[in-house]
Amino acid sequence: MKKLFTSAIAIIVLVFSAVGHAQTKSPKLENSLLWEVSGNGLEKPSYLYGTIHMICGSDFFLLEKTKKAFGTANKLVLEINMADAAEMTTMQKMAMGKEPLSKLLNPTQLSQLDAILKKTTGMTVQQVDSFSLITVMSLISMKSFGCADTKFYEMEFIEMAKKRNMQIGGLETVKAQFSIFENAYTNDEMITLLSDSDQDETTKLVTEYKAENIESLYDIITDKKVTSEKTKKMILDARNLNWVNEMPEMMKNESVFFAVGSAHLGGEFGVINLLRKAGYSVKPVMN
């Protein structure tokens, strides 16, 4: 059960790594993972932080500016409220496929998936037959980090929030997120994404993340070869718009620390630009 729980949690990495099509119309953003949101009637500033979701323990970091901002906030809001036991139970259940992969995929797709799994994880398709393709992708993504000791930013923030007795919330539900991913990709597109998993690319991603270079991160993540415009709109744009509709009420009367995948910060329809268009002042918090 512990392994299944870890696998289910790892699905969140998809929010960060499986999107496509860059947008370059928006102004260049400064190098910072932390942004202050103020103005437009807010009583206190709130904060927006970009995570990489999962990272090797040796690469994990939280700068003083982030700790300070977190310390002034009254509430933590993640993409999904991973402190909610009911949500985690739902995530564990949805990590399992609606039907075995051996029935979902045709022989060619099964053969391709088996080869990818053997190469990246040392597992066979028979060993993951009961999992969903999304769960399989998360397992392969975990392996691309090349370490056994992984940390999840969301879980670290949750532990910090619990120590301060902070309220914890989410911008969307597990069911909503899974539904988006299931409808965003065809089986062939998902297998293509799995075959493109590359440890060198992950290493580059981590390097840029540690440099807080969200423009570079966005360029790496938004690769036109990865997926279609339709998928990009479902994975990023539509969700960003939904979140920005939810955020004003959440931060109206209290300071909120929002932590979402870094891919959601940049781009013309990124959370930063959407908040600015909604009338808020969104400024980088520099080191």
RAWOHU-V42407 format. One record per pair of residues at least 24 apart in sequence whose ideal C-beta (glycine too) atoms are under 6 Angstrom apart, sorted by the first residue. I is the first residue (numbers start at 1). J is the second residue. Records with the same first field share a line. If there is no record, write none. Layout:
I->J / J
This chain:
4->92
7->95 / 135 / 139
8->91 / 92 / 95
10->138 / 142
11->134 / 138
12->53
13->53 / 54 / 138 / 141
15->261
16->53 / 261 / 263
17->141
18->193
19->221 / 232 / 235 / 236 / 263
20->223 / 226 / 227 / 232
21->222 / 224 / 229 / 232
22->222
23->267 / 268
25->268
26->268 / 273
29->214 / 215
30->284
31->212 / 213
32->212 / 284 / 286
33->212
34->65 / 66 / 285
35->282 / 284
36->283 / 285
37->280 / 282
38->281
39->280 / 281
40->279 / 280
43->253
44->255
46->251 / 255 / 256
47->257
48->258
49->259
50->262 / 265
51->153 / 259 / 261
52->209
53->261
54->150 / 152
55->151
56->145 / 147
57->149 / 151
59->206
60->151
65->285
70->257
72->255
73->255 / 257
74->254 / 255
75->166 / 167 / 256
76->157 / 161 / 166 / 168 / 257
77->169 / 256 / 258
78->154 / 170 / 259
79->171 / 260
80->170 / 174
81->168 / 169 / 170
82->154
83->158 / 168
87->174
90->174
91->174
94->178
95->135
96->130
97->131 / 132
100->129
101->129
102->129
109->187 / 191
112->191
113->191
116->194 / 195
133->190
134->181
137->194
140->194 / 197
144->197 / 199 / 202
145->202
146->199
157->259
171->243 / 246
180->234
184->231 / 234 / 235
214->262 / 265 / 266
217->262
218->266
221->263
237->269
240->264 / 269 / 271 / 274
244->274 / 275
